[in-house]
Amino acid sequence: MSTPDKSLKETFDYSAQDSKFMEMAINLSVENIDTGGGPFGAVIVKDGEVIATGANRVVPNSDPTAHAEVMAIRNACSKLGTFQLDGCTVYSSCEPCPMCLSALYWAGVSRICYGNTKDDAKDINFDDSFIYDQLELKYDERSIKCEHFMRQEALKAFRKWEEKEDKVEY
């Protein structure tokens, strides 16, 4: 295994409750391998109660977005009937990838706890560093061609949204 990022400091003063929920996420990650999923699990908790769990189902679901955290977010939002998870803590068996981290920010969680690091994931060929690298590049230098056109036509939807009086902001 590689040496963890030196700027990353592992926390050793977590609570017994944190330990219990992280253990649940880790157990999900281990058990998920036996059902065809990847080695990732996540638990979403609010006020000391498990709201939802999720495990990586990318291959079984033929869905590249079916990461553990995204699955847990979907399950939690469905259960709570909301798209906001403020006041929630996410316990993930691994440091969230860029997609999952973005989703957790969009969901408005209050805290993210994780076990394995992105370097640990990289060591077993779950490497997200290329995404971080791509984001630093100019559009015309990225490995996926990005083309911008028909902006004026596309702005119709934004103008309509801006004028909508009963919209739900998010």
Secondary structure as the mmCIF struct_conf table of DSSP 4:
data_model
#
loop_
_struct_conf.conf_type_id
_struct_conf.id
_struct_conf.beg_label_comp_id
_struct_conf.beg_label_asym_id
_struct_conf.beg_label_seq_id
_struct_conf.end_label_comp_id
_struct_conf.end_label_asym_id
_struct_conf.end_label_seq_id
HELX_LH_PP_P HELX_LH_PP_P1 SER A 2 ASP A 5
TURN_TY1_P TURN_TY1_P1 LYS A 6 SER A 7
HELX_RH_AL_P HELX_RH_AL_P1 ALA A 16 ILE A 33
TURN_TY1_P TURN_TY1_P2 ASP A 34 GLY A 36
BEND BEND1 PRO A 39 PRO A 39
STRN STRN1 GLY A 41 LYS A 46
TURN_TY1_P TURN_TY1_P3 ASP A 47 GLY A 48
STRN STRN2 GLU A 49 ALA A 55
HELX_RH_AL_P HELX_RH_AL_P2 VAL A 58 ASN A 61
TURN_TY1_P TURN_TY1_P4 SER A 62 SER A 62
TURN_TY1_P TURN_TY1_P5 PRO A 64 THR A 65
HELX_RH_AL_P HELX_RH_AL_P3 ALA A 68 LEU A 80
TURN_TY1_P TURN_TY1_P6 GLY A 81 GLY A 81
BEND BEND2 THR A 82 PHE A 83
TURN_TY1_P TURN_TY1_P7 ASP A 86 GLY A 87
STRN STRN3 CYS A 88 CYS A 94
HELX_LH_PP_P HELX_LH_PP_P2 GLU A 95 CYS A 97
HELX_RH_AL_P HELX_RH_AL_P4 PRO A 98 ALA A 107
TURN_TY1_P TURN_TY1_P8 GLY A 108 GLY A 108
BEND BEND3 SER A 110 SER A 110
STRN STRN4 ARG A 111 ASN A 116
HELX_RH_AL_P HELX_RH_AL_P5 LYS A 118 ASP A 123
TURN_TY1_P TURN_TY1_P9 ILE A 124 ASN A 125
HELX_RH_AL_P HELX_RH_AL_P6 SER A 129 GLU A 136
BEND BEND4 LEU A 137 LEU A 137
HELX_RH_3T_P HELX_RH_3T_P1 TYR A 139 GLU A 141
BEND BEND5 ARG A 142 ILE A 144
HELX_RH_AL_P HELX_RH_AL_P7 ARG A 151 GLU A 163
TURN_TY1_P TURN_TY1_P10 GLU A 165 ASP A 166
#
